[in-house]
């Protein structure tokens, strides 16, 4: 695969961005996605109280799962042939669980780290094992 077909998905439960390498290996954000409900109070997201036979669930956790599904759906529309998922452990697991099998096969690496606040020009040291790799194979960097 060429670098132009590689995408890095940086995400957490509230925000995501797709970063792509240029021919000179410089990294550039192509799109951002933010949860509309990320900073709402629990009572604004829905009831805190389960019904008589419903298990207690945290509304923020539910919104995090919904956001992971939104990220997975957005990835399915992109022209990247390979992806590296970069997220804290919980968000990484939820995004992976939301990916359809065909998309999951395109994931070539995972990095359990929160890099959302890192500017594009400072990402290279964190992602170099994939950007600088002359020939990538399945699951490199795990």
C-alpha positions in Angstrom: 0.0 0.0 0.0 1.1 3.5 -0.6 1.0 6.2 2.0 -1.9 7.9 0.2 -4.1 4.9 1.1 -3.2 5.0 4.8 -5.3 6.8 7.4 -4.8 7.3 11.1 -8.0 7.5 13.2 -7.3 9.4 16.4 -10.4 9.2 18.7 -11.9 9.1 22.2 -15.5 8.8 23.3 -16.3 12.4 22.2 -14.0 13.4 19.4 -12.3 11.9 16.3 -10.0 13.0 13.5 -8.6 11.4 10.5 -4.9 12.1 9.8 -3.3 11.2 6.5 0.3 11.3 5.5 1.5 13.3 2.5 4.1 12.2 0.0 6.8 13.8 2.1 5.4 11.9 5.2 4.1 15.1 6.8 0.8 14.4 8.6 -2.4 16.4 7.9 -5.8 16.2 9.5 -8.5 15.6 6.8 -11.6 15.7 8.9 -12.8 16.0 12.5 -15.9 14.6 14.1 -17.3 15.8 17.5 -20.1 14.4 19.6 -22.9 16.8 19.8 -23.7 15.5 23.3 -20.2 15.2 24.6 -20.5 17.8 27.4 -24.1 17.5 28.3 -25.1 16.6 31.9 -26.4 13.0 32.4 -29.9 14.3 33.1 -29.9 16.0 29.7 -28.9 12.8 28.0 -31.8 10.8 29.4 -33.0 9.3 32.6 -30.6 8.3 35.2 -33.1 6.0 36.7 -33.7 2.6 35.0 -37.2 1.2 34.7 -38.2 -1.6 37.0 -36.5 -4.3 35.0 -33.9 -2.3 33.1 -30.2 -2.5 34.2 -28.6 0.8 35.4 -26.6 2.3 32.6 -24.5 5.5 32.4 -25.9 7.8 29.8 -22.3 9.0 29.0 -21.2 5.4 28.3 -24.2 4.9 26.0 -23.3 8.1 24.1 -19.7 6.9 23.9 -20.8 3.7 22.2 -23.1 5.7 19.9 -20.1 7.9 19.0 -17.9 4.9 18.3 -20.6 3.6 15.9 -20.7 7.0 14.2 -16.9 7.0 13.8 -17.0 3.4 12.4 -19.8 4.5 9.9 -17.8 7.5 8.8 -14.7 5.3 8.2 -16.7 3.1 5.9 -17.2 6.1 3.5 -13.5 6.9 3.2 -11.1 5.9 0.4 -8.4 4.7 2.8 -7.3 1.1 2.2 -5.5 0.8 5.5 -6.2 2.3 8.9 -4.3 2.6 12.2 -6.6 3.2 15.2 -5.2 5.4 17.9 -7.3 5.9 21.1 -7.4 5.2 24.8 -8.1 1.6 25.5 -11.9 1.8 26.2 -12.6 3.9 23.1 -10.3 1.8 21.0 -12.3 -1.3 22.0 -15.6 0.3 21.3 -14.6 1.6 17.9 -13.2 -1.8 16.9 -16.4 -3.5 18.1 -18.4 -1.2 15.9 -16.4 -1.8 12.7 -17.9 -4.2 10.2 -15.7 -7.2 9.3 -14.7 -5.7 6.0 -13.4 -2.5 7.7 -11.8 -4.4 10.6 -9.7 -6.3 8.0 -8.3 -2.9 6.9 -6.9 -2.1 10.4 -3.2 -2.6 10.2 -2.3 -1.4 13.7 -3.5 -0.1 17.0 -2.0 2.3 19.5 -3.6 2.7 22.9 -2.9 6.4 23.4 -4.8 9.7 23.5 -3.2 11.8 20.7 -6.2 14.0 19.9 -4.6 17.1 21.5 -1.4 16.6 19.6 -1.0 18.9 16.6 -0.3 17.4 13.2 3.3 18.5 13.1 4.0 16.7 16.4 2.4 13.4 15.5 5.3 11.9 13.5 7.2 10.5 16.5 4.1 8.6 17.7 3.1 7.2 14.3 6.5 6.8 12.6 6.4 3.0 12.7 3.6 3.1 10.2 4.4 6.3 8.2 8.1 5.4 7.7 7.6 1.7 7.2 8.8 0.8 3.7 6.5 -2.2 3.4 3.7 -2.7 5.9 2.3 -6.1 6.7 -0.9 -7.0 8.6 -1.0 -5.7 12.2 2.5 -4.1 12.2 3.2 -2.2 15.3 1.0 -4.1 17.8 
